Amino acid sequence: MAPPRGFAAYKKKDGILAISRDSQSVSWTPTAPPGSQPTVTLSVKNITNLQQTPASSPKVMLKVFAQSPGTPAPEAHVFSFTSTSQARAEADAIKDALSKAIQADALAPAAPGGVSSSAAMAIASAVSSTLGAGRDTSTLYDDDQLKSNVELQQSLLKANPSLSKTFMESLRTKPDSISNSQFTSQFWSSRAHLLRAHAIERSQTRGAYNVLSTIKPRTEENTIKLSISKEQIQLIFSQHELVKRAYDENVPKLSEEVFWSRFFQSRLFKKLKGEKILEADSTDAVLDKYLSLDEDLERSRRILAAHIPHIIDVEGNEQNHSQRKGNQADFSMRPTSVDRVPIIRTLNSLSEKIMSHVAPNDIDPSEPIGMDEETFNSLALRDLQADAEENRIILNIKDQGRFFSSDKADDTSADALLYSQQDPTEVLKSIRTDLASKGADVDLASAIGVNDDSSDSDSGEPHPSHVGSKASLRGATTRLFDAIAQQRAQNEDLSLSGLSSAQAASTCDLSSTIFDRLSLTHATTTEFLHHFWLAFLSGDPLRAEEIARLVETLDRAMDRIRAVADDAEAERLKEVEKLKKQVRDHYERTHKKLSFHPDSVKGGAKVVNQLMGPTVTAIGVALRKYREALVQEEDMQ
């Protein structure tokens, strides 16, 4: 099948837009002179966006955004299809072929050491618009590439000191049977989410902001001082064309220091910030002449180029449908002066400038250019449109009565038929008889079993449990308190030790040194447990020696836990002796004996054992499973 092509004009010159046979590029060739070579060739890997005019538009245009490697921003290429009868079909065919080629390039694996195309990621995700061209966005999602990115791993270790300590301690105490590469791969396999989050964090850059609001002069020793950076000056020039114009016209007549000093004290500065200019404000002969210039000329040009419908263009109503005569228009329909609320106009204009440079990530890049169908329909004046022509098939039926006639009994439900056959007098008589047999005063609460005065133990037979009975209420209360107790036991890991939640959140009555050692020991032990179960559950007989080394490492981990517990207990006994000495000294001075009990000093080995209890249990389970497997293997031999 031949690749799609069509007659299209580019920069007001007629030509032919065609896709290559391998679907890796699109080129435009001018028709005059005949035999010309393609003057525009765009690679699919460099295409970042596709936009097309809607079907309701009389003009058929295709906009291709392409960004070559090394360029700061993508370049837009607009092709206008000139065919009188096949323009829409040719544009759709070329757009669909380009979309398929871009998606195929996005799904293709990247070359070793190469950089994936940001164009493909632009179709798959809007992340490429924030990361920029030439960046490998697949590293944010692919676990294999994250685990092989050494530079990213080193950056994460530098940014996270706790993770760095765990990595270095685990690497130092690992068994010799595990190589450094194996250990690194296993270590980061369980922390791919941390690498992904760090990669996303590094890829984010600070966007534009209202720079004038952040620059505030300060007074030091009766002198106004101001510090401004080169980046802030660039932002001022990009956000305020008026300042750039004033700078170009007055520098180097004025030195840069004098210019910026006078600017931040001028009325022009207050106007650009949106503040109201007062009569007491100082004047400047050089900068005040720019006060009368309209800084929003560019904004006005953008508004005119946007073709805003007159139904929402308030200023356009004044030109096309003036209401100067008769009753004045409503306040919401009258354009207000810029001088009335300058801060609102200034902030809105600046926000519009900033957001115009931000790539949208909530729209489909392949959507048509311009107004979508939903917006067009919401703005259309339906009352002025002609009635749509009915397009239906008329069904002629000769005898329509037999299709709508039915037996009345068929429309009546079974319950209605049953009730219609009963005599109301007999039904009321039956109800009175039942109530009379129950007695004069019928207790409905007792009848349904909700009477609290009745006891379930009065009779030997258990009563059936139903909603509202004492048994149901008692069971619901029991289940509620059981759930509360279970949740409390899960939230308080130190419930057996009697430590408060505030103490558990700090160092659990241990010194900071002992607690840091305990945290590091817990992290390294958990890491080796992870390595043990990966090797043990693999079922690979070639890893038997590695498993044996890991068992030895777990035994050494138990020794490290006991060493931390002994040091914590020695520290607690030292504190006890210190308090005993204080009690003896107080007795020698005042001959009054203070009550002191050694158990009042918390911490020590008891707290360490309680904190490391689950880890010790996990080590015991791992060692027991290993010994059972070892005995089973010996019995089979």
Secondary structure as GFF3:
##gff-version 3
##sequence-region A 1 637
A	DSSP	beta_strand	5	10	.	.	.	ID=ss1
A	DSSP	beta_strand	13	19	.	.	.	ID=ss2
A	DSSP	beta_strand	25	30	.	.	.	ID=ss3
A	DSSP	beta_strand	40	43	.	.	.	ID=ss4
A	DSSP	three_ten_helix	44	46	.	.	.	ID=ss5
A	DSSP	beta_strand	47	52	.	.	.	ID=ss6
A	DSSP	beta_strand	61	66	.	.	.	ID=ss7
A	DSSP	beta_strand	75	81	.	.	.	ID=ss8
A	DSSP	alpha_helix	87	107	.	.	.	ID=ss9
A	DSSP	alpha_helix	118	124	.	.	.	ID=ss10
A	DSSP	alpha_helix	128	131	.	.	.	ID=ss11
A	DSSP	three_ten_helix	137	140	.	.	.	ID=ss12
A	DSSP	alpha_helix	143	148	.	.	.	ID=ss13
A	DSSP	alpha_helix	150	159	.	.	.	ID=ss14
A	DSSP	alpha_helix	161	173	.	.	.	ID=ss15
A	DSSP	alpha_helix	180	189	.	.	.	ID=ss16
A	DSSP	alpha_helix	192	203	.	.	.	ID=ss17
A	DSSP	alpha_helix	211	214	.	.	.	ID=ss18
A	DSSP	beta_strand	218	220	.	.	.	ID=ss19
A	DSSP	beta_strand	223	225	.	.	.	ID=ss20
A	DSSP	alpha_helix	230	239	.	.	.	ID=ss21
A	DSSP	alpha_helix	241	250	.	.	.	ID=ss22
A	DSSP	alpha_helix	256	263	.	.	.	ID=ss23
A	DSSP	alpha_helix	267	273	.	.	.	ID=ss24
A	DSSP	three_ten_helix	288	290	.	.	.	ID=ss25
A	DSSP	alpha_helix	297	305	.	.	.	ID=ss26
A	DSSP	alpha_helix	314	320	.	.	.	ID=ss27
A	DSSP	three_ten_helix	331	333	.	.	.	ID=ss28
A	DSSP	alpha_helix	342	356	.	.	.	ID=ss29
A	DSSP	alpha_helix	373	379	.	.	.	ID=ss30
A	DSSP	three_ten_helix	382	384	.	.	.	ID=ss31
A	DSSP	alpha_helix	401	404	.	.	.	ID=ss32
A	DSSP	three_ten_helix	408	411	.	.	.	ID=ss33
A	DSSP	alpha_helix	414	420	.	.	.	ID=ss34
A	DSSP	alpha_helix	424	438	.	.	.	ID=ss35
A	DSSP	alpha_helix	444	448	.	.	.	ID=ss36
A	DSSP	alpha_helix	470	491	.	.	.	ID=ss37
A	DSSP	alpha_helix	501	505	.	.	.	ID=ss38
A	DSSP	alpha_helix	512	536	.	.	.	ID=ss39
A	DSSP	three_ten_helix	541	543	.	.	.	ID=ss40
A	DSSP	alpha_helix	544	590	.	.	.	ID=ss41
A	DSSP	three_ten_helix	598	600	.	.	.	ID=ss42
A	DSSP	alpha_helix	605	611	.	.	.	ID=ss43
A	DSSP	alpha_helix	613	636	.	.	.	ID=ss44
###
